[in-house]
Amino acid sequence: MAYVVAGAKVAPIYKLQAAVVLIILLAIVLSASATYVASNGNLDYEAWGWVEFVAVVALWIGGTIAGVYYINEKERQ
């Protein structure tokens, strides 16, 4: 959320669009990183490791959605 909000605050006019672009860039980087790790066979998650991985991804998605919602509400005011 901090990444999205800080990036949008820096943008002078198009704050919501800047937040969406930052989320897309973050998703590309995280997808590329996950693909790289998976292609090298470094996925050694066992038992609770997968639960932790799913929780981190869910929190990441929730944080970015909260950031966009925050920016959208600030622009309406």
N, CA, C and O atoms as a Tripos MOL2 file, in Angstrom:
@<TRIPOS>MOLECULE
protein
  308   307    77     0     0
PROTEIN
NO_CHARGES

@<TRIPOS>ATOM
      1 N           0.8290   -1.1860    0.0000 N.3       1 MET1
      2 CA          0.0000    0.0000    0.0000 C.3       1 MET1
      3 C           0.8700    1.2440    0.0000 C.2       1 MET1
      4 O           0.5620    2.2190   -0.6860 O.2       1 MET1
      5 N           1.9510    1.2190    0.7620 N.am      2 ALA2
      6 CA          2.8290    2.3890    0.8340 C.3       2 ALA2
      7 C           3.4570    2.6910   -0.5290 C.2       2 ALA2
      8 O           3.6210    3.8540   -0.8980 O.2       2 ALA2
      9 N           3.8050    1.6490   -1.2640 N.am      3 TYR3
     10 CA          4.3940    1.8070   -2.5960 C.3       3 TYR3
     11 C           3.4230    2.5270   -3.5300 C.2       3 TYR3
     12 O           3.8140    3.4400   -4.2570 O.2       3 TYR3
     13 N           2.1670    2.1150   -3.5070 N.am      4 VAL4
     14 CA          1.1600    2.6940   -4.3850 C.3       4 VAL4
     15 C           0.8310    4.1270   -3.9710 C.2       4 VAL4
     16 O           0.7720    5.0200   -4.8160 O.2       4 VAL4
     17 N           0.6210    4.3450   -2.6870 N.am      5 VAL5
     18 CA          0.2540    5.6780   -2.2030 C.3       5 VAL5
     19 C           1.3980    6.6660   -2.4110 C.2       5 VAL5
     20 O           1.1620    7.7880   -2.8590 O.2       5 VAL5
     21 N           2.6190    6.2770   -2.0990 N.am      6 ALA6
     22 CA          3.7590    7.1820   -2.2870 C.3       6 ALA6
     23 C           3.9670    7.5110   -3.7630 C.2       6 ALA6
     24 O           4.2490    8.6580   -4.1080 O.2       6 ALA6
     25 N           3.8320    6.5240   -4.6230 N.am      7 GLY7
     26 CA          3.9760    6.7730   -6.0550 C.3       7 GLY7
     27 C           2.8960    7.6890   -6.5880 C.2       7 GLY7
     28 O           3.1630    8.5300   -7.4470 O.2       7 GLY7
     29 N           1.6810    7.5390   -6.0900 N.am      8 ALA8
     30 CA          0.5820    8.3860   -6.5440 C.3       8 ALA8
     31 C           0.7200    9.8060   -6.0130 C.2       8 ALA8
     32 O           0.3340   10.7550   -6.6960 O.2       8 ALA8
     33 N           1.2580    9.9710   -4.8200 N.am      9 LYS9
     34 CA          1.4400   11.3180   -4.2750 C.3       9 LYS9
     35 C           2.4930   12.1030   -5.0520 C.2       9 LYS9
     36 O           2.4370   13.3310   -5.1000 O.2       9 LYS9
     37 N           3.4400   11.4130   -5.6520 N.am     10 VAL10
     38 CA          4.4790   12.0750   -6.4280 C.3      10 VAL10
     39 C           3.9280   12.5820   -7.7590 C.2      10 VAL10
     40 O           4.3910   13.5990   -8.2750 O.2      10 VAL10
     41 N           2.9450   11.8790   -8.3150 N.am     11 ALA11
     42 CA          2.3590   12.2700   -9.5980 C.3      11 ALA11
     43 C           1.5870   13.5750   -9.4340 C.2      11 ALA11
     44 O           0.7520   13.6930   -8.5370 O.2      11 ALA11
     45 N           1.8590   14.5500  -10.2870 N.am     12 PRO12
     46 CA          1.2200   15.8590  -10.1100 C.3      12 PRO12
     47 C          -0.2730   15.8920  -10.4510 C.2      12 PRO12
     48 O          -1.0520   16.5260   -9.7390 O.2      12 PRO12
     49 N          -0.6770   15.2220  -11.5220 N.am     13 ILE13
     50 CA         -2.0680   15.3370  -11.9670 C.3      13 ILE13
     51 C          -2.8020   14.0020  -11.9320 C.2      13 ILE13
     52 O          -3.8540   13.8920  -11.3020 O.2      13 ILE13
     53 N          -2.2700   13.0070  -12.5870 N.am     14 TYR14
     54 CA         -2.9540   11.7340  -12.7690 C.3      14 TYR14
     55 C          -2.5660   10.7420  -11.6710 C.2      14 TYR14
     56 O          -1.8250    9.7910  -11.9200 O.2      14 TYR14
     57 N          -3.0630   10.9650  -10.4730 N.am     15 LYS15
     58 CA         -2.6810   10.1430   -9.3300 C.3      15 LYS15
     59 C          -3.2230    8.7130   -9.4340 C.2      15 LYS15
     60 O          -2.4880    7.7570   -9.1870 O.2      15 LYS15
     61 N          -4.4830    8.5610   -9.7920 N.am     16 LEU16
     62 CA         -5.0780    7.2330   -9.8820 C.3      16 LEU16
     63 C          -4.4310    6.4170  -11.0090 C.2      16 LEU16
     64 O          -4.1620    5.2270  -10.8450 O.2      16 LEU16
     65 N          -4.1870    7.0560  -12.1340 N.am     17 GLN17
     66 CA         -3.5430    6.3590  -13.2480 C.3      17 GLN17
     67 C          -2.1260    5.9520  -12.8950 C.2      17 GLN17
     68 O          -1.6780    4.8730  -13.2840 O.2      17 GLN17
     69 N          -1.4150    6.7960  -12.1660 N.am     18 ALA18
     70 CA         -0.0600    6.4570  -11.7340 C.3      18 ALA18
     71 C          -0.0720    5.2610  -10.7800 C.2      18 ALA18
     72 O           0.8050    4.4000  -10.8490 O.2      18 ALA18
     73 N          -1.0550    5.2130   -9.9020 N.am     19 ALA19
     74 CA         -1.1710    4.0860   -8.9730 C.3      19 ALA19
     75 C          -1.4210    2.7880   -9.7250 C.2      19 ALA19
     76 O          -0.8440    1.7550   -9.3850 O.2      19 ALA19
     77 N          -2.2660    2.8290  -10.7350 N.am     20 VAL20
     78 CA         -2.5610    1.6230  -11.5190 C.3      20 VAL20
     79 C          -1.3290    1.1730  -12.2930 C.2      20 VAL20
     80 O          -1.0520   -0.0240  -12.3710 O.2      20 VAL20
     81 N          -0.5880    2.1150  -12.8650 N.am     21 VAL21
     82 CA          0.6360    1.7680  -13.5900 C.3      21 VAL21
     83 C           1.6600    1.1440  -12.6440 C.2      21 VAL21
     84 O           2.3270    0.1780  -13.0140 O.2      21 VAL21
     85 N           1.7920    1.6710  -11.4480 N.am     22 LEU22
     86 CA          2.7250    1.0940  -10.4700 C.3      22 LEU22
     87 C           2.3200   -0.3200  -10.0760 C.2      22 LEU22
     88 O           3.1820   -1.1790   -9.8930 O.2      22 LEU22
     89 N           1.0310   -0.5720   -9.9440 N.am     23 ILE23
     90 CA          0.5710   -1.9150   -9.6200 C.3      23 ILE23
     91 C           0.8790   -2.8730  -10.7600 C.2      23 ILE23
     92 O           1.3000   -4.0050  -10.5220 O.2      23 ILE23
     93 N           0.6730   -2.4330  -11.9900 N.am     24 ILE24
     94 CA          0.9660   -3.2830  -13.1390 C.3      24 ILE24
     95 C           2.4590   -3.5880  -13.2100 C.2      24 ILE24
     96 O           2.8440   -4.7290  -13.4650 O.2      24 ILE24
     97 N           3.3000   -2.5830  -12.9860 N.am     25 LEU25
     98 CA          4.7460   -2.8140  -12.9890 C.3      25 LEU25
     99 C           5.1600   -3.7770  -11.8760 C.2      25 LEU25
    100 O           6.0040   -4.6470  -12.0880 O.2      25 LEU25
    101 N           4.5730   -3.6240  -10.7050 N.am     26 LEU26
    102 CA          4.8670   -4.5170   -9.5930 C.3      26 LEU26
    103 C           4.4360   -5.9460   -9.9040 C.2      26 LEU26
    104 O           5.1510   -6.8960   -9.5850 O.2      26 LEU26
    105 N           3.2760   -6.0960  -10.5220 N.am     27 ALA27
    106 CA          2.7990   -7.4340  -10.8880 C.3      27 ALA27
    107 C           3.7150   -8.0830  -11.9230 C.2      27 ALA27
    108 O           3.9650   -9.2870  -11.8630 O.2      27 ALA27
    109 N           4.2110   -7.2980  -12.8640 N.am     28 ILE28
    110 CA          5.1310   -7.8370  -13.8710 C.3      28 ILE28
    111 C           6.4250   -8.3050  -13.2250 C.2      28 ILE28
    112 O           6.9210   -9.3870  -13.5380 O.2      28 ILE28
    113 N           6.9700   -7.5010  -12.3320 N.am     29 VAL29
    114 CA          8.2240   -7.8600  -11.6690 C.3      29 VAL29
    115 C           8.0440   -9.0970  -10.7880 C.2      29 VAL29
    116 O           8.8820   -9.9990  -10.8100 O.2      29 VAL29
    117 N           6.9680   -9.1450  -10.0240 N.am     30 LEU30
    118 CA          6.7310  -10.3060   -9.1650 C.3      30 LEU30
    119 C           6.4530  -11.5660   -9.9770 C.2      30 LEU30
    120 O           6.8930  -12.6520   -9.6000 O.2      30 LEU30
    121 N           5.7370  -11.4380  -11.0740 N.am     31 SER31
    122 CA          5.4800  -12.5990  -11.9360 C.3      31 SER31
    123 C           6.7650  -13.1050  -12.5690 C.2      31 SER31
    124 O           7.0010  -14.3110  -12.6300 O.2      31 SER31
    125 N           7.5930  -12.1850  -13.0400 N.am     32 ALA32
    126 CA          8.8650  -12.5850  -13.6350 C.3      32 ALA32
    127 C           9.7670  -13.2450  -12.5980 C.2      32 ALA32
    128 O          10.4560  -14.2200  -12.8970 O.2      32 ALA32
    129 N           9.7610  -12.7140  -11.3900 N.am     33 SER33
    130 CA         10.5810  -13.2950  -10.3240 C.3      33 SER33
    131 C          10.1010  -14.6970   -9.9660 C.2      33 SER33
    132 O          10.9100  -15.6100   -9.7990 O.2      33 SER33
    133 N           8.7970  -14.8670   -9.8500 N.am     34 ALA34
    134 CA          8.2470  -16.1870   -9.5230 C.3      34 ALA34
    135 C           8.5140  -17.1850  -10.6440 C.2      34 ALA34
    136 O           8.8040  -18.3540  -10.3850 O.2      34 ALA34
    137 N           8.4180  -16.7280  -11.8790 N.am     35 THR35
    138 CA          8.7030  -17.6040  -13.0180 C.3      35 THR35
    139 C          10.1660  -18.0210  -13.0310 C.2      35 THR35
    140 O          10.4820  -19.1770  -13.3140 O.2      35 THR35
    141 N          11.0480  -17.0980  -12.7310 N.am     36 TYR36
    142 CA         12.4720  -17.3960  -12.6970 C.3      36 TYR36
    143 C          12.7930  -18.4240  -11.6100 C.2      36 TYR36
    144 O          13.5460  -19.3710  -11.8410 O.2      36 TYR36
    145 N          12.2230  -18.2290  -10.4470 N.am     37 VAL37
    146 CA         12.4670  -19.1620   -9.3420 C.3      37 VAL37
    147 C          11.8860  -20.5350   -9.6680 C.2      37 VAL37
    148 O          12.5260  -21.5550   -9.4110 O.2      37 VAL37
    149 N          10.6870  -20.5680  -10.2290 N.am     38 ALA38
    150 CA         10.0560  -21.8480  -10.5580 C.3      38 ALA38
    151 C          10.8030  -22.5710  -11.6700 C.2      38 ALA38
    152 O          10.8870  -23.7990  -11.6550 O.2      38 ALA38
    153 N          11.3410  -21.8380  -12.6250 N.am     39 SER39
    154 CA         12.0450  -22.4840  -13.7390 C.3      39 SER39
    155 C          13.3950  -23.0580  -13.3140 C.2      39 SER39
    156 O          13.9110  -23.9690  -13.9620 O.2      39 SER39
    157 N          13.9630  -22.5410  -12.2430 N.am     40 ASN40
    158 CA         15.2360  -23.0650  -11.7440 C.3      40 ASN40
    159 C          15.0500  -24.2030  -10.7400 C.2      40 ASN40
    160 O          16.0280  -24.7560  -10.2370 O.2      40 ASN40
    161 N          13.8200  -24.5440  -10.4550 N.am     41 GLY41
    162 CA         13.5560  -25.6470   -9.5270 C.3      41 GLY41
    163 C          13.8290  -25.3060   -8.0800 C.2      41 GLY41
    164 O          14.1310  -26.1950   -7.2840 O.2      41 GLY41
    165 N          13.7290  -24.0320   -7.7200 N.am     42 ASN42
    166 CA         14.0190  -23.6130   -6.3400 C.3      42 ASN42
    167 C          12.7700  -23.5270   -5.4740 C.2      42 ASN42
    168 O          12.7950  -22.8740   -4.4300 O.2      42 ASN42
    169 N          11.6880  -24.1630   -5.8780 N.am     43 LEU43
    170 CA         10.4670  -24.1330   -5.0770 C.3      43 LEU43
    171 C          10.5040  -25.2750   -4.0660 C.2      43 LEU43
    172 O          10.0520  -26.3840   -4.3500 O.2      43 LEU43
    173 N          11.0340  -25.0000   -2.9180 N.am     44 ASP44
    174 CA         11.1580  -26.0180   -1.8780 C.3      44 ASP44
    175 C          10.1560  -25.8000   -0.7510 C.2      44 ASP44
    176 O          10.4640  -26.0460    0.4160 O.2      44 ASP44
    177 N           8.9600  -25.3380   -1.0990 N.am     45 TYR45
    178 CA          7.9530  -25.1300   -0.0710 C.3      45 TYR45
    179 C           7.4240  -26.4770    0.3940 C.2      45 TYR45
    180 O           7.1410  -27.3610   -0.4140 O.2      45 TYR45
    181 N           7.2950  -26.6190    1.6910 N.am     46 GLU46
    182 CA          6.7390  -27.8290    2.2760 C.3      46 GLU46
    183 C           5.7490  -27.4340    3.3600 C.2      46 GLU46
    184 O           5.9380  -26.4280    4.0450 O.2      46 GLU46
    185 N           4.7260  -28.2000    3.5110 N.am     47 ALA47
    186 CA          3.7250  -28.0620    4.5580 C.3      47 ALA47
    187 C           3.2570  -26.6140    4.7040 C.2      47 ALA47
    188 O           2.5500  -26.1140    3.8290 O.2      47 ALA47
    189 N           3.6330  -25.9320    5.7850 N.am     48 TRP48
    190 CA          3.1680  -24.5780    6.0670 C.3      48 TRP48
    191 C           3.8200  -23.5290    5.1760 C.2      48 TRP48
    192 O           3.3690  -22.3830    5.1560 O.2      48 TRP48
    193 N           4.8360  -23.8770    4.4600 N.am     49 GLY49
    194 CA          5.4730  -22.9250    3.5500 C.3      49 GLY49
    195 C           4.5250  -22.4120    2.4860 C.2      49 GLY49
    196 O           4.5660  -21.2360    2.1230 O.2      49 GLY49
    197 N           3.6610  -23.3010    1.9780 N.am     50 TRP50
    198 CA          2.6910  -22.8860    0.9700 C.3      50 TRP50
    199 C           1.6320  -21.9660    1.5630 C.2      50 TRP50
    200 O           1.1700  -21.0390    0.8990 O.2      50 TRP50
    201 N           1.2480  -22.2180    2.8060 N.am     51 VAL51
    202 CA          0.2690  -21.3530    3.4700 C.3      51 VAL51
    203 C           0.8450  -19.9480    3.6360 C.2      51 VAL51
    204 O           0.1560  -18.9530    3.4140 O.2      51 VAL51
    205 N           2.1020  -19.8830    4.0240 N.am     52 GLU52
    206 CA          2.7650  -18.5840    4.1680 C.3      52 GLU52
    207 C           2.8410  -17.8650    2.8260 C.2      52 GLU52
    208 O           2.5980  -16.6610    2.7480 O.2      52 GLU52
    209 N           3.1760  -18.5980    1.7770 N.am     53 PHE53
    210 CA          3.2620  -18.0050    0.4470 C.3      53 PHE53
    211 C           1.9110  -17.4460    0.0010 C.2      53 PHE53
    212 O           1.8370  -16.3340   -0.5220 O.2      53 PHE53
    213 N           0.8480  -18.2170    0.2080 N.am     54 VAL54
    214 CA         -0.4950  -17.7680   -0.1650 C.3      54 VAL54
    215 C          -0.9050  -16.5600    0.6680 C.2      54 VAL54
    216 O          -1.5300  -15.6370    0.1470 O.2      54 VAL54
    217 N          -0.5640  -16.5500    1.9480 N.am     55 ALA55
    218 CA         -0.9010  -15.4120    2.8170 C.3      55 ALA55
    219 C          -0.1800  -14.1460    2.3680 C.2      55 ALA55
    220 O          -0.7690  -13.0660    2.3710 O.2      55 ALA55
    221 N           1.0740  -14.2650    1.9870 N.am     56 VAL56
    222 CA          1.8340  -13.0910    1.5320 C.3      56 VAL56
    223 C           1.2360  -12.5410    0.2400 C.2      56 VAL56
    224 O           1.0920  -11.3270    0.0920 O.2      56 VAL56
    225 N           0.8920  -13.4090   -0.6810 N.am     57 VAL57
    226 CA          0.2880  -12.9570   -1.9350 C.3      57 VAL57
    227 C          -1.0720  -12.3080   -1.6720 C.2      57 VAL57
    228 O          -1.3850  -11.2790   -2.2700 O.2      57 VAL57
    229 N          -1.8770  -12.8860   -0.7940 N.am     58 ALA58
    230 CA         -3.1780  -12.3070   -0.4720 C.3      58 ALA58
    231 C          -3.0300  -10.9330    0.1790 C.2      58 ALA58
    232 O          -3.7850  -10.0130   -0.1350 O.2      58 ALA58
    233 N          -2.0660  -10.7940    1.0780 N.am     59 LEU59
    234 CA         -1.8250   -9.4900    1.7030 C.3      59 LEU59
    235 C          -1.3140   -8.4710    0.6950 C.2      59 LEU59
    236 O          -1.6630   -7.2930    0.7760 O.2      59 LEU59
    237 N          -0.4940   -8.9060   -0.2520 N.am     60 TRP60
    238 CA         -0.0030   -8.0100   -1.2940 C.3      60 TRP60
    239 C          -1.1650   -7.4920   -2.1400 C.2      60 TRP60
    240 O          -1.2540   -6.2980   -2.4240 O.2      60 TRP60
    241 N          -2.0490   -8.3990   -2.5380 N.am     61 ILE61
    242 CA         -3.1940   -7.9960   -3.3590 C.3      61 ILE61
    243 C          -4.1110   -7.0730   -2.5650 C.2      61 ILE61
    244 O          -4.5810   -6.0640   -3.0900 O.2      61 ILE61
    245 N          -4.3650   -7.4090   -1.3150 N.am     62 GLY62
    246 CA         -5.2020   -6.5570   -0.4730 C.3      62 GLY62
    247 C          -4.6050   -5.1800   -0.2520 C.2      62 GLY62
    248 O          -5.3240   -4.1820   -0.2480 O.2      62 GLY62
    249 N          -3.3040   -5.1220   -0.0700 N.am     63 GLY63
    250 CA         -2.6370   -3.8320    0.1200 C.3      63 GLY63
    251 C          -2.7010   -2.9510   -1.1040 C.2      63 GLY63
    252 O          -2.9150   -1.7440   -0.9910 O.2      63 GLY63
    253 N          -2.5200   -3.5330   -2.2640 N.am     64 THR64
    254 CA         -2.5830   -2.7230   -3.4840 C.3      64 THR64
    255 C          -4.0060   -2.2480   -3.7530 C.2      64 THR64
    256 O          -4.2060   -1.1210   -4.2040 O.2      64 THR64
    257 N          -4.9970   -3.0950   -3.4820 N.am     65 ILE65
    258 CA         -6.3860   -2.6690   -3.6440 C.3      65 ILE65
    259 C          -6.7130   -1.5570   -2.6530 C.2      65 ILE65
    260 O          -7.3790   -0.5850   -3.0100 O.2      65 ILE65
    261 N          -6.2520   -1.6920   -1.4210 N.am     66 ALA66
    262 CA         -6.4670   -0.6430   -0.4200 C.3      66 ALA66
    263 C          -5.7880    0.6570   -0.8280 C.2      66 ALA66
    264 O          -6.3390    1.7360   -0.6110 O.2      66 ALA66
    265 N          -4.6120    0.5690   -1.4120 N.am     67 GLY67
    266 CA         -3.9110    1.7630   -1.8730 C.3      67 GLY67
    267 C          -4.6610    2.4850   -2.9760 C.2      67 GLY67
    268 O          -4.7780    3.7100   -2.9530 O.2      67 GLY67
    269 N          -5.1720    1.7320   -3.9450 N.am     68 VAL68
    270 CA         -5.9410    2.3480   -5.0290 C.3      68 VAL68
    271 C          -7.2350    2.9490   -4.4850 C.2      68 VAL68
    272 O          -7.6350    4.0360   -4.9020 O.2      68 VAL68
    273 N          -7.8850    2.2610   -3.5690 N.am     69 TYR69
    274 CA         -9.1030    2.7920   -2.9610 C.3      69 TYR69
    275 C          -8.8090    4.0980   -2.2160 C.2      69 TYR69
    276 O          -9.5700    5.0600   -2.3200 O.2      69 TYR69
    277 N          -7.7090    4.1270   -1.4700 N.am     70 TYR70
    278 CA         -7.3170    5.3320   -0.7350 C.3      70 TYR70
    279 C          -7.0740    6.5050   -1.6870 C.2      70 TYR70
    280 O          -7.5450    7.6160   -1.4460 O.2      70 TYR70
    281 N          -6.3370    6.2500   -2.7650 N.am     71 ILE71
    282 CA         -6.0540    7.3100   -3.7380 C.3      71 ILE71
    283 C          -7.3330    7.7810   -4.4000 C.2      71 ILE71
    284 O          -7.5140    8.9820   -4.6020 O.2      71 ILE71
    285 N          -8.2230    6.8640   -4.7400 N.am     72 ASN72
    286 CA         -9.4760    7.2190   -5.3760 C.3      72 ASN72
    287 C         -10.3260    8.0800   -4.4590 C.2      72 ASN72
    288 O         -10.9220    9.0570   -4.9120 O.2      72 ASN72
    289 N         -10.3950    7.7370   -3.1770 N.am     73 GLU73
    290 CA        -11.1600    8.5330   -2.2220 C.3      73 GLU73
    291 C         -10.5610    9.9230   -2.0330 C.2      73 GLU73
    292 O         -11.2920   10.9040   -1.8960 O.2      73 GLU73
    293 N          -9.2210   10.0080   -2.0260 N.am     74 LYS74
    294 CA         -8.5680   11.3070   -1.8860 C.3      74 LYS74
    295 C          -8.8340   12.1980   -3.0940 C.2      74 LYS74
    296 O          -8.9730   13.4120   -2.9420 O.2      74 LYS74
    297 N          -8.9080   11.6140   -4.2970 N.am     75 GLU75
    298 CA         -9.1590   12.4080   -5.5010 C.3      75 GLU75
    299 C         -10.5850   12.9310   -5.5320 C.2      75 GLU75
    300 O         -10.8350   14.0110   -6.0690 O.2      75 GLU75
    301 N         -11.5210   12.1840   -4.9640 N.am     76 ARG76
    302 CA        -12.9180   12.6190   -4.9560 C.3      76 ARG76
    303 C         -13.1150   13.8370   -4.0660 C.2      76 ARG76
    304 O         -14.0220   14.6320   -4.3140 O.2      76 ARG76
    305 N         -12.3060   14.0010   -3.0550 N.am     77 GLN77
    306 CA        -12.4900   15.1050   -2.1080 C.3      77 GLN77
    307 C         -11.9480   16.3850   -2.6130 C.2      77 GLN77
    308 O         -12.0290   17.4040   -1.9270 O.2      77 GLN77
@<TRIPOS>BOND
     1     1     2 1
     2     2     3 1
     3     3     4 2
     4     3     5 am
     5     5     6 1
     6     6     7 1
     7     7     8 2
     8     7     9 am
     9     9    10 1
    10    10    11 1
    11    11    12 2
    12    11    13 am
    13    13    14 1
    14    14    15 1
    15    15    16 2
    16    15    17 am
    17    17    18 1
    18    18    19 1
    19    19    20 2
    20    19    21 am
    21    21    22 1
    22    22    23 1
    23    23    24 2
    24    23    25 am
    25    25    26 1
    26    26    27 1
    27    27    28 2
    28    27    29 am
    29    29    30 1
    30    30    31 1
    31    31    32 2
    32    31    33 am
    33    33    34 1
    34    34    35 1
    35    35    36 2
    36    35    37 am
    37    37    38 1
    38    38    39 1
    39    39    40 2
    40    39    41 am
    41    41    42 1
    42    42    43 1
    43    43    44 2
    44    43    45 am
    45    45    46 1
    46    46    47 1
    47    47    48 2
    48    47    49 am
    49    49    50 1
    50    50    51 1
    51    51    52 2
    52    51    53 am
    53    53    54 1
    54    54    55 1
    55    55    56 2
    56    55    57 am
    57    57    58 1
    58    58    59 1
    59    59    60 2
    60    59    61 am
    61    61    62 1
    62    62    63 1
    63    63    64 2
    64    63    65 am
    65    65    66 1
    66    66    67 1
    67    67    68 2
    68    67    69 am
    69    69    70 1
    70    70    71 1
    71    71    72 2
    72    71    73 am
    73    73    74 1
    74    74    75 1
    75    75    76 2
    76    75    77 am
    77    77    78 1
    78    78    79 1
    79    79    80 2
    80    79    81 am
    81    81    82 1
    82    82    83 1
    83    83    84 2
    84    83    85 am
    85    85    86 1
    86    86    87 1
    87    87    88 2
    88    87    89 am
    89    89    90 1
    90    90    91 1
    91    91    92 2
    92    91    93 am
    93    93    94 1
    94    94    95 1
    95    95    96 2
    96    95    97 am
    97    97    98 1
    98    98    99 1
    99    99   100 2
   100    99   101 am
   101   101   102 1
   102   102   103 1
   103   103   104 2
   104   103   105 am
   105   105   106 1
   106   106   107 1
   107   107   108 2
   108   107   109 am
   109   109   110 1
   110   110   111 1
   111   111   112 2
   112   111   113 am
   113   113   114 1
   114   114   115 1
   115   115   116 2
   116   115   117 am
   117   117   118 1
   118   118   119 1
   119   119   120 2
   120   119   121 am
   121   121   122 1
   122   122   123 1
   123   123   124 2
   124   123   125 am
   125   125   126 1
   126   126   127 1
   127   127   128 2
   128   127   129 am
   129   129   130 1
   130   130   131 1
   131   131   132 2
   132   131   133 am
   133   133   134 1
   134   134   135 1
   135   135   136 2
   136   135   137 am
   137   137   138 1
   138   138   139 1
   139   139   140 2
   140   139   141 am
   141   141   142 1
   142   142   143 1
   143   143   144 2
   144   143   145 am
   145   145   146 1
   146   146   147 1
   147   147   148 2
   148   147   149 am
   149   149   150 1
   150   150   151 1
   151   151   152 2
   152   151   153 am
   153   153   154 1
   154   154   155 1
   155   155   156 2
   156   155   157 am
   157   157   158 1
   158   158   159 1
   159   159   160 2
   160   159   161 am
   161   161   162 1
   162   162   163 1
   163   163   164 2
   164   163   165 am
   165   165   166 1
   166   166   167 1
   167   167   168 2
   168   167   169 am
   169   169   170 1
   170   170   171 1
   171   171   172 2
   172   171   173 am
   173   173   174 1
   174   174   175 1
   175   175   176 2
   176   175   177 am
   177   177   178 1
   178   178   179 1
   179   179   180 2
   180   179   181 am
   181   181   182 1
   182   182   183 1
   183   183   184 2
   184   183   185 am
   185   185   186 1
   186   186   187 1
   187   187   188 2
   188   187   189 am
   189   189   190 1
   190   190   191 1
   191   191   192 2
   192   191   193 am
   193   193   194 1
   194   194   195 1
   195   195   196 2
   196   195   197 am
   197   197   198 1
   198   198   199 1
   199   199   200 2
   200   199   201 am
   201   201   202 1
   202   202   203 1
   203   203   204 2
   204   203   205 am
   205   205   206 1
   206   206   207 1
   207   207   208 2
   208   207   209 am
   209   209   210 1
   210   210   211 1
   211   211   212 2
   212   211   213 am
   213   213   214 1
   214   214   215 1
   215   215   216 2
   216   215   217 am
   217   217   218 1
   218   218   219 1
   219   219   220 2
   220   219   221 am
   221   221   222 1
   222   222   223 1
   223   223   224 2
   224   223   225 am
   225   225   226 1
   226   226   227 1
   227   227   228 2
   228   227   229 am
   229   229   230 1
   230   230   231 1
   231   231   232 2
   232   231   233 am
   233   233   234 1
   234   234   235 1
   235   235   236 2
   236   235   237 am
   237   237   238 1
   238   238   239 1
   239   239   240 2
   240   239   241 am
   241   241   242 1
   242   242   243 1
   243   243   244 2
   244   243   245 am
   245   245   246 1
   246   246   247 1
   247   247   248 2
   248   247   249 am
   249   249   250 1
   250   250   251 1
   251   251   252 2
   252   251   253 am
   253   253   254 1
   254   254   255 1
   255   255   256 2
   256   255   257 am
   257   257   258 1
   258   258   259 1
   259   259   260 2
   260   259   261 am
   261   261   262 1
   262   262   263 1
   263   263   264 2
   264   263   265 am
   265   265   266 1
   266   266   267 1
   267   267   268 2
   268   267   269 am
   269   269   270 1
   270   270   271 1
   271   271   272 2
   272   271   273 am
   273   273   274 1
   274   274   275 1
   275   275   276 2
   276   275   277 am
   277   277   278 1
   278   278   279 1
   279   279   280 2
   280   279   281 am
   281   281   282 1
   282   282   283 1
   283   283   284 2
   284   283   285 am
   285   285   286 1
   286   286   287 1
   287   287   288 2
   288   287   289 am
   289   289   290 1
   290   290   291 1
   291   291   292 2
   292   291   293 am
   293   293   294 1
   294   294   295 1
   295   295   296 2
   296   295   297 am
   297   297   298 1
   298   298   299 1
   299   299   300 2
   300   299   301 am
   301   301   302 1
   302   302   303 1
   303   303   304 2
   304   303   305 am
   305   305   306 1
   306   306   307 1
   307   307   308 2
@<TRIPOS>SUBSTRUCTURE
     1 MET1         2 RESIDUE 1 A MET
     2 ALA2         6 RESIDUE 1 A ALA
     3 TYR3        10 RESIDUE 1 A TYR
     4 VAL4        14 RESIDUE 1 A VAL
     5 VAL5        18 RESIDUE 1 A VAL
     6 ALA6        22 RESIDUE 1 A ALA
     7 GLY7        26 RESIDUE 1 A GLY
     8 ALA8        30 RESIDUE 1 A ALA
     9 LYS9        34 RESIDUE 1 A LYS
    10 VAL10       38 RESIDUE 1 A VAL
    11 ALA11       42 RESIDUE 1 A ALA
    12 PRO12       46 RESIDUE 1 A PRO
    13 ILE13       50 RESIDUE 1 A ILE
    14 TYR14       54 RESIDUE 1 A TYR
    15 LYS15       58 RESIDUE 1 A LYS
    16 LEU16       62 RESIDUE 1 A LEU
    17 GLN17       66 RESIDUE 1 A GLN
    18 ALA18       70 RESIDUE 1 A ALA
    19 ALA19       74 RESIDUE 1 A ALA
    20 VAL20       78 RESIDUE 1 A VAL
    21 VAL21       82 RESIDUE 1 A VAL
    22 LEU22       86 RESIDUE 1 A LEU
    23 ILE23       90 RESIDUE 1 A ILE
    24 ILE24       94 RESIDUE 1 A ILE
    25 LEU25       98 RESIDUE 1 A LEU
    26 LEU26      102 RESIDUE 1 A LEU
    27 ALA27      106 RESIDUE 1 A ALA
    28 ILE28      110 RESIDUE 1 A ILE
    29 VAL29      114 RESIDUE 1 A VAL
    30 LEU30      118 RESIDUE 1 A LEU
    31 SER31      122 RESIDUE 1 A SER
    32 ALA32      126 RESIDUE 1 A ALA
    33 SER33      130 RESIDUE 1 A SER
    34 ALA34      134 RESIDUE 1 A ALA
    35 THR35      138 RESIDUE 1 A THR
    36 TYR36      142 RESIDUE 1 A TYR
    37 VAL37      146 RESIDUE 1 A VAL
    38 ALA38      150 RESIDUE 1 A ALA
    39 SER39      154 RESIDUE 1 A SER
    40 ASN40      158 RESIDUE 1 A ASN
    41 GLY41      162 RESIDUE 1 A GLY
    42 ASN42      166 RESIDUE 1 A ASN
    43 LEU43      170 RESIDUE 1 A LEU
    44 ASP44      174 RESIDUE 1 A ASP
    45 TYR45      178 RESIDUE 1 A TYR
    46 GLU46      182 RESIDUE 1 A GLU
    47 ALA47      186 RESIDUE 1 A ALA
    48 TRP48      190 RESIDUE 1 A TRP
    49 GLY49      194 RESIDUE 1 A GLY
    50 TRP50      198 RESIDUE 1 A TRP
    51 VAL51      202 RESIDUE 1 A VAL
    52 GLU52      206 RESIDUE 1 A GLU
    53 PHE53      210 RESIDUE 1 A PHE
    54 VAL54      214 RESIDUE 1 A VAL
    55 ALA55      218 RESIDUE 1 A ALA
    56 VAL56      222 RESIDUE 1 A VAL
    57 VAL57      226 RESIDUE 1 A VAL
    58 ALA58      230 RESIDUE 1 A ALA
    59 LEU59      234 RESIDUE 1 A LEU
    60 TRP60      238 RESIDUE 1 A TRP
    61 ILE61      242 RESIDUE 1 A ILE
    62 GLY62      246 RESIDUE 1 A GLY
    63 GLY63      250 RESIDUE 1 A GLY
    64 THR64      254 RESIDUE 1 A THR
    65 ILE65      258 RESIDUE 1 A ILE
    66 ALA66      262 RESIDUE 1 A ALA
    67 GLY67      266 RESIDUE 1 A GLY
    68 VAL68      270 RESIDUE 1 A VAL
    69 TYR69      274 RESIDUE 1 A TYR
    70 TYR70      278 RESIDUE 1 A TYR
    71 ILE71      282 RESIDUE 1 A ILE
    72 ASN72      286 RESIDUE 1 A ASN
    73 GLU73      290 RESIDUE 1 A GLU
    74 LYS74      294 RESIDUE 1 A LYS
    75 GLU75      298 RESIDUE 1 A GLU
    76 ARG76      302 RESIDUE 1 A ARG
    77 GLN77      306 RESIDUE 1 A GLN
